[in-house]
Amino acid sequence: MTLSVQAGVLLLLIAAVVAMLAQRFRLPYSAGLVASGIVLSLIPLPFTFALTKELIYTLLLPPLLFEAAFQLEWRQLRKNLPVVAVLATVGVLLSALITATGLHFLMNWKWASALIFGALIAATDPVSVLATLKEAGAQWRLRLLLEAESLLNDGTAAIAFVLVVALAQGGDLSIIGAIKTVAIAIAGGILCGILVAFAVLLLAGRTQDHLIEITFTAIAAYGSFLLADHFGASGILATITAGLVMSNQTCLSGISPQGKDAIDAFWEYAAFLANSIIFILIGVHEAHQNYAAIGFVVIPAIALVMLGRAVAVFPCCAAFWRTSLRVTAKHQVVLFWCGLRGALALALAMGLPPEIPMREEIILATFATVAFSVFIQGLTTAPLLRKLGELSHCETPPYE
């Protein structure tokens, strides 16, 4: 789980240089990081880089989730919540089922393996999505829909993943048992997030020191995740809930205005750091993948993932076509194409138990899908937005 000091310093240097070059040449930052990781793997170094589930899931994922949730404005989210909720639940399940069905019937994957891959790859990555759309200058509602959906669907995908892995391991999981597991994961995660957030806000209200307030938010991000995980609930939902509560709290004046500015800056940097480490290590790992069977595993898997995303987006958005929440056809195209995959999918795939059938194929297909998201989808997002005329001309959303 740990990185050596030398490796950490080198990663920081690479992240800073790549960020500068990406801004200068107007290229997606994540693509540059993965490319630099591939190059880094070819250089003989006295230390190694390891991408593990513990590193991603326990250390790097909570700050990514918390920062994304902390930046969401409840006033923006509340109006569009029905659309976001449908995409993040029904959409994720449809995507997972379509992908799994295709793998089973077209590629002869066992149902257990197909369902596991479908569940872990269904969630889109909030940080990758937000970074790409910010760089491209997408309109505010489009950014809100993609960011909020990608944030909430992490919880849905993680819960579905736990259920299918339990079934794949021979667990005797009845319908009532599955409902109970889902209820505990959702309700427990949300409850842990609320409890930790309010406890931290009460403590933060006793100080005006922004350094202490920042420390309390770090405790909320990791504490909510670890508490929920300890009780078998969803740590992902707990951290997301804690971030939303702390950012949009109105009944408590726990964080000072000066502290809010300092906290925003701190978490922006924390997300930048975590995201940079993840994508550089993805590049290092990609360089050592065995792509001998690329035509038999990777290409069909990516095609099915994209088909699953299409089935998730277009029918779900069609349900709101005659309402005030209507999602335009152009927005639907962007929602489909910009559903990037990232950290959560990698963490779930790398944490699969050894006895899971076709484990190596699942990991290979996951890394390939993430690479496709970064290089193909990421690099074409800005041209797509320009083609559709979806670039923003104002920075702030029109509140109602």
PEDA-V809483 format. One record per residue. D_CENTER is the distance of its C-alpha to the mean C-alpha in Angstrom with 1 decimal. Layout:
{{D_CENTER} {D_CENTER}}
//
This chain:
{{19.8} {21.7} {22.3} {25.8} {26.9} {27.9} {24.6} {22.7} {25.2} {24.9} {21.1} {21.6} {24.3} {22.5} {19.5} {22.1} {24.2} {21.4} {20.3} {23.9} {24.5} {21.5} {22.9} {26.3} {25.8} {23.1} {20.6} {16.8} {16.1} {13.4} {16.1} {18.7} {16.9} {16.5} {20.1} {21.3} {20.0} {21.9} {25.0} {24.7} {24.9} {28.2} {29.8} {31.7} {30.6} {32.1} {28.7} {25.8} {22.0} {20.2} {16.6} {16.5} {14.4} {15.9} {15.0} {11.3} {11.0} {13.8} {14.2} {11.2} {8.2} {10.4} {11.2} {7.8} {7.3} {11.1} {11.5} {9.4} {11.3} {14.4} {14.6} {14.6} {18.2} {19.3} {22.1} {19.9} {17.6} {20.6} {22.4} {19.5} {18.2} {20.0} {18.4} {14.8} {15.7} {17.2} {14.4} {11.9} {14.7} {17.3} {15.3} {12.9} {16.1} {18.0} {15.6} {15.7} {19.4} {20.2} {18.6} {20.2} {23.5} {23.7} {23.1} {25.8} {28.5} {28.1} {27.2} {28.8} {25.9} {26.6} {25.1} {23.4} {21.7} {20.8} {19.3} {17.2} {15.8} {15.4} {13.5} {11.0} {10.4} {10.4} {6.8} {5.4} {2.7} {4.2} {6.1} {7.2} {8.2} {9.9} {11.6} {12.8} {14.2} {15.8} {17.4} {18.7} {19.9} {18.6} {20.4} {19.2} {18.9} {16.9} {14.4} {14.5} {14.0} {11.0} {9.3} {10.4} {9.8} {6.1} {6.2} {8.9} {8.3} {6.1} {9.5} {11.5} {10.2} {10.7} {14.1} {15.2} {14.5} {16.7} {19.4} {19.7} {19.8} {22.5} {24.4} {24.2} {25.8} {28.6} {27.7} {30.0} {27.6} {29.4} {28.2} {29.1} {27.3} {24.1} {24.4} {25.1} {22.1} {19.8} {21.7} {21.6} {17.9} {17.3} {20.4} {20.3} {16.8} {17.7} {21.1} {20.1} {17.8} {20.8} {23.4} {21.8} {21.1} {24.7} {26.2} {24.7} {25.8} {29.3} {29.5} {28.2} {30.9} {33.6} {32.8} {32.7} {31.5} {28.2} {27.6} {27.9} {25.7} {22.9} {23.6} {23.3} {19.8} {18.8} {20.5} {18.8} {15.2} {16.3} {19.1} {17.4} {14.9} {17.9} {20.2} {18.3} {17.7} {21.4} {22.5} {20.4} {18.2} {14.4} {13.4} {9.9} {12.0} {14.4} {12.5} {11.2} {14.8} {16.3} {14.6} {15.8} {19.2} {19.9} {19.1} {21.1} {23.8} {27.2} {29.4} {29.1} {29.7} {28.1} {26.7} {29.2} {28.7} {29.1} {26.5} {24.0} {24.4} {24.2} {21.1} {19.3} {20.4} {19.5} {15.9} {15.6} {17.0} {15.1} {11.7} {13.8} {15.1} {12.1} {10.4} {13.9} {14.6} {11.7} {12.6} {16.3} {16.2} {14.6} {17.6} {19.9} {18.9} {19.0} {22.6} {23.7} {22.5} {25.3} {25.1} {28.6} {27.5} {25.1} {27.1} {27.1} {23.5} {21.1} {22.4} {22.9} {19.5} {17.8} {20.3} {19.6} {15.8} {16.7} {19.4} {17.2} {15.0} {18.3} {19.7} {16.8} {17.0} {20.8} {22.4} {20.2} {20.9} {24.5} {25.0} {24.9} {27.1} {30.2} {28.7} {28.0} {24.3} {24.8} {22.2} {24.1} {24.3} {23.1} {20.0} {19.4} {19.8} {17.1} {14.7} {15.5} {15.5} {12.5} {9.9} {8.4} {6.9} {5.9} {6.0} {5.6} {7.9} {10.1} {10.5} {11.6} {13.8} {15.4} {16.2} {18.1} {21.7} {24.4} {26.2} {23.6} {25.3} {24.1} {21.6} {22.1} {21.7} {18.3} {17.1} {18.8} {17.4} {13.7} {14.4} {16.3} {13.8} {11.3} {14.5} {15.5} {12.3} {13.0} {16.7} {17.8} {15.4} {14.6} {18.3} {19.5} {17.4} {20.0} {23.0} {21.7} {21.4} {24.9} {26.3} {25.2} {26.3} {23.0} {23.1} {23.4} {26.8} {25.9} {23.4} {23.6} {23.2} {26.4} {26.4} {28.6}}
//
